[in-house]
Amino acid sequence: MFELLYTSLSPSGLTHAELVELLESARLKNKLLGITGMMIYHEREIMQILEGEKEVVETLFQTILEDNRHTSVNVFYQGDIEERAFCGWSMALKHLDDKAIKMIAVDYEGNEQKASAISMLVDNQNRGKKTFLSLLETI
Ligand SMILES: Cc1cc2nc3c(=O)[nH]c(=O)nc-3n(C[C@H](O)[C@H](O)[C@H](O)COP(=O)(O)O)c2cc1C
């Protein structure tokens, strides 16, 4: 099993309705591909975790990479995992609200005044995934 985490930017921002529409078709395809994971969205910033068989994740990621609904795609972690963390989620979605941002900032050791919510997660590799999982419980 393999995971890939990336961040990207939506050029003009996505409405909640556009995010839900994107996710609805993504979930159908992910179910067929055996992909699980989670997406976080906040003010044009996107972060996604994809989990599945390595080749399947890599192929799907190539498709996602070419999608013009986002740019500046940056893989900040990929590697083998023992088991899925998002079992049962063909793609969870968390649109960050103030409460979620506070939760992320609590675990952050840098200067949160200067960092965006998603960069706080990325900066904090060892806690990032733990925070992701606690955000999952707030969906
Ligand atoms: C930020 C973002 C995340 C996406 N995540 C997924 C995903 O998890 N699964 C998926 O199948 N498509 C996802 N897509 C959509 C793909 O880029 C692509 O449109 C979709 O897989 C359909 O591809 P196909 O019809 O060419 O097979 C995502 C797109 C964006 C912009």
PDBQT file of the ligand as one rigid body, heavy atoms in Angstrom, charges set to zero:
ROOT
HETATM    1  C1  LIG A 201      -7.796  18.892  -6.650  1.00  0.00    +0.000 C 
HETATM    2  C2  LIG A 201      -8.306  17.738  -7.456  1.00  0.00    +0.000 A 
HETATM    3  C3  LIG A 201      -8.423  16.488  -6.879  1.00  0.00    +0.000 A 
HETATM    4  C4  LIG A 201      -8.893  15.398  -7.605  1.00  0.00    +0.000 A 
HETATM    5  N1  LIG A 201      -9.000  14.188  -6.999  1.00  0.00    +0.000 NA
HETATM    6  C5  LIG A 201      -9.432  13.137  -7.708  1.00  0.00    +0.000 A 
HETATM    7  C6  LIG A 201      -9.540  11.853  -7.116  1.00  0.00    +0.000 A 
HETATM    8  O1  LIG A 201      -9.263  11.634  -5.930  1.00  0.00    +0.000 OA
HETATM    9  N2  LIG A 201      -9.980  10.837  -7.896  1.00  0.00    +0.000 N 
HETATM   10  C7  LIG A 201     -10.321  11.013  -9.208  1.00  0.00    +0.000 A 
HETATM   11  O2  LIG A 201     -10.707  10.047  -9.852  1.00  0.00    +0.000 OA
HETATM   12  N3  LIG A 201     -10.234  12.210  -9.784  1.00  0.00    +0.000 NA
HETATM   13  C8  LIG A 201      -9.816  13.274  -9.074  1.00  0.00    +0.000 A 
HETATM   14  N4  LIG A 201      -9.742  14.505  -9.675  1.00  0.00    +0.000 N 
HETATM   15  C9  LIG A 201     -10.226  14.656 -11.049  1.00  0.00    +0.000 C 
HETATM   16  C10 LIG A 201      -9.201  14.179 -12.070  1.00  0.00    +0.000 C 
HETATM   17  O3  LIG A 201      -8.292  15.223 -12.346  1.00  0.00    +0.000 OA
HETATM   18  C11 LIG A 201      -9.916  13.752 -13.389  1.00  0.00    +0.000 C 
HETATM   19  O4  LIG A 201     -10.700  14.809 -13.858  1.00  0.00    +0.000 OA
HETATM   20  C12 LIG A 201     -10.794  12.546 -13.136  1.00  0.00    +0.000 C 
HETATM   21  O5  LIG A 201     -10.056  11.512 -12.539  1.00  0.00    +0.000 OA
HETATM   22  C13 LIG A 201     -11.441  12.006 -14.414  1.00  0.00    +0.000 C 
HETATM   23  O6  LIG A 201     -10.461  11.577 -15.274  1.00  0.00    +0.000 OA
HETATM   24  P1  LIG A 201     -10.773  10.698 -16.578  1.00  0.00    +0.000 P 
HETATM   25  O7  LIG A 201     -12.229  10.895 -16.897  1.00  0.00    +0.000 OA
HETATM   26  O8  LIG A 201      -9.858  11.277 -17.626  1.00  0.00    +0.000 OA
HETATM   27  O9  LIG A 201     -10.453   9.301 -16.230  1.00  0.00    +0.000 OA
HETATM   28  C14 LIG A 201      -9.264  15.591  -8.959  1.00  0.00    +0.000 A 
HETATM   29  C15 LIG A 201      -9.121  16.853  -9.545  1.00  0.00    +0.000 A 
HETATM   30  C16 LIG A 201      -8.650  17.924  -8.818  1.00  0.00    +0.000 A 
HETATM   31  C17 LIG A 201      -8.528  19.271  -9.447  1.00  0.00    +0.000 C 
ENDROOT
TORSDOF 0
